[in-house]
Amino acid sequence: MQVDIQSIHFKADQKLLDFIEQKVQKTQTFLDNVRSADVYLKLEKDQEKENKVIEIKLNLNGNPLFAKEHATTFEAATDLVLDKLVAQVKKHKEKLQAKSI
């Protein structure tokens, strides 16, 4: 799966990019038809503690899945957003199985 990571208004270090790509690649264990993922990293309002934002869009053969999360670090936000996406992937997979019956 191709993972496209874009950091908005800052330069993300390679360690963070590798961490995010590795985590996003794991979504393929739940669903085979994920073609690509678009990841957006943003910094919001510097005075807030939870100012790191990550948005991930998984492009499936059907409808894309999208999740967004805020946290104090990008690593924590990645874990939170992937929990949301895994739940969406499982729900999507159940719908596909229900249609095939």
Secondary structure, 3 states (H helix, E strand, C coil): CEEEEEEECCCCCHHHHHHHHHHHHHHHHCCCCEEEEEEEEEECCCCCCCCEEEEEEEEECCCCEEEEEEECCHHHHHHHHHHHHHHHHHHHHHHHHHHHC
